């Protein structure tokens, strides 16, 4: 039976605040060699690790990241108290530069860096992609930019990314044409958007990466369909089971 490679989705999210340095380090220490993070841009143009454009879910407070400078962001705790209680009080919202510094200490690890569409729309593609690629510079061999936005990935290539990923928003003819034209090395997709079992996956130069997978048996069934990698919030449990 084929076993898929496991990607730590937002770090070890099941037990730690997502998109934080402690979540990434915990995933690495339990054996993860592929990780994925989300990037938004601060008001002063600094890429930070954050999935949502606002802070309500992770920091329990009002405010949009686009309107906050890095000095203000340094005062924010992203401890996900509504989900994790007070176990991680004081955990800061990290910058992409800090995540790159961490991943460079684990040279066998690969970090997928998702550029979020909210930031692309708010600041414009050029500003966001340039800011992200600048921070990835010291670790371009380990860090792979990905996005739902295909033009952003084309620009990342123009700025030096030799490996990219594209996230499929839906399973349609237009999406397949985009994938074939872009020819990313990694193609990301929500497992719910995949065709029914028995129907073929798109063939191309890419590896399939499917999210969010919680059940090891589901991970194995996806692998037997040709899915090379799965993303999971429970990376330690998934690695132990597989």
N, C-alpha and C positions, 0 to 999 in steps of 0.2 A: 504494500500500500504506500502510495506517495505521501510524503510529509511536507507541508508547506513551510517556508521560512516565516518567522514571526516578527511583526513590527510592533513596537511599543507605542500605542496610539496616545499622543500627548504625554508620553512618559508612562510611569506605572500609575495610571490614573485611578485604578480601583482603590488603592490605599493611600494615595498622596494627592495633594492639590495639583490639578492638571497644569501642564505647561510651566512647571517650576523647575528650578535646578535640582531640588531634592527628588522630584518625581523622575527626572532624567537619570540622575545618579543611581537611584534605587533600581531602575530598569536595567541599567548597565551592570550593576553588581549582581543581579539575579540571572544574568546571562544573555540579555538582549543585545543583539548586534545590529539591529535596525530600529531606529526611532523616528517618530514623526512629531513635529511641532507646528504651531500656527503663528503667523506673524501679522500684526497690525502696526501702523505707524503712529507715533506720538505727534503732538502739535508742532514740535520742533524737529520733526523728521527722523526720529530714532526708531528703528525697528525693535519691537518688543514682543514677547511671547504672550499671545492672547487670542483666544478663539472668537469670542463675541466682541462686537464693537463697543458695547457698554460693559460696565463693571458690576452690574447687579448680581449676576449668578455667582461669579467667582470671588468678588470682594464684598458683596452684601451692601453696596452703596450705589447711589446715583452717580452718573457721570459717564461721558463718552471719551474714549481714549484719544480721539481726534482733537479734543479741546484742551488736553492736558500736556504740559511740558514735562520733560524728564525730571525736573526738580520736584514737581507735584507728584509724579508717578512713584518716586522713591518713598513717598509717605503712604502708599497704598499696600494693604495686606491682601493677598489673594489666597486666603486659607480655606475657602469654601466651607465656611462654618455651618451653613445649612445642611451640608452633606456629611462633613467630617467632625463637627463639633469644634471644640477648642484645642484639638491636638496639634494644630500647626499655626498657632498665633504668631504673628510677626513675619510670616513667610512673604518675601517681597516679590513683586512682579519683575521678572528678569528681562534683560535686553538680549537681543540676538547675539551680540558680541560676547556676552557671558556664556551663552550656550555653546558658541563656537570654541571658546577657550576650554570648556569642559570636554567637548567631544574630541578635541585634539589630544587630550590626555588618554584617550582610548583609541589608538590608531587603527584598530581592527573594526571599529564601529562606523556605521553610515547614518547620517541624519537627513531625513526628508524635511524640507523647509517649505511649508505651504504659505504662499502669499495670498492673503484673504481678499476677496472681491470688494468688501466694504471699503478697505483702504485704497484699492485701485480706483474705485469710483470717486472717493472723496478727494484724494490728492492728485489723481492722474497717474496713468501707468508709468510714465517715464520716471517721475520722482520716486515712486515706491520701488520699482525694480532696480533702479540705480542704487538706492539706499541699501537694499537687501544684498545685492551683488558685491557692494563695497565691503560689507561685513563678512561675507563668505570668503573673501579673498584669501585669507591665511589658510583656509581649509577647503578649497574647491574640490579637492580629491575625495573628501569625506562628506561634503554637504551638497545635497541635490535639491535645487528649487523645483517646486511643483505648484500648480494652481488649477482652478477651474477655468481660468482665463487663458485661452490659447495665444492671443497676441502678446500677453505678458511673458509667456514662455519663449516665444520667438525673440522677444527683446532680450531675455536672459541669455539666450544663445549668442546673440550679437555682442553681449557684454562679457562673454567668456565662459559661459556654462557649457561644458562638453556633454553633460548628462542632465536630462530634464524629465519631469513627470507631468502628465496632464490628467486631470480628474474629469471623468465623464459625468455630465449633468443629467443625461437621459440616454435611453437605448434606442436611437433612431438612425435613419439613413444619414441625416446631416451630421450627427455626431461621429459616425463611422468615417465619413468623408474627411472631417476635421482631423480625426486620429491618423488617418492614412497620410494626409498632407503634412501634418506636424511630425509624425514618426518619432514620438518620444520613446525613451528607453523604458519608461514605466507608465502603465496605464492604470489609474485608480478608479474604483467604482464601488458604490454601495451595493452590497450583495442583493438587496431587494430589487435593484434595477437590472440584474442579470436575466437573460432569457430562461425559460423553464429548462429543467434538467433534460438532457438529450438533444437540445438545440446547440449548435456550435457557437463558440466564442469567436470574436473577431481575431483574425490572424494577422500578425505584423511583427515588427522588430522589437516589440515591447514585452516586458514581463507584466502580468496582471497582478495587481495589488487590490484586495477586496476588504472592505470594512463594513460595519463594526461586527466582528465575529467573537462570540462569547463562549460557544460550545465546541470543545475539541472534536467531537464527532462531525460537527458541521464543517470545521476546518478541514478535516480529512476528506469529506465528500467534495468540498470545493477543489481541493488539490487533485482529486481524481478526475475533475472536469478540465484540468489544465490551468488552474489558478496557482501561480508559483508562490505568492506571498499573501498573508492575511494580517490585517491590523486588529489589535485587541487592546482593551483597557486593562485586562487582567493578564499582563504579560508573564508574570511569574507562574501563575497557575497553568497557563496555556503551555509554556515551555516544559513544565514538569509532566503534564499529561501527554504531550506529544513525544 
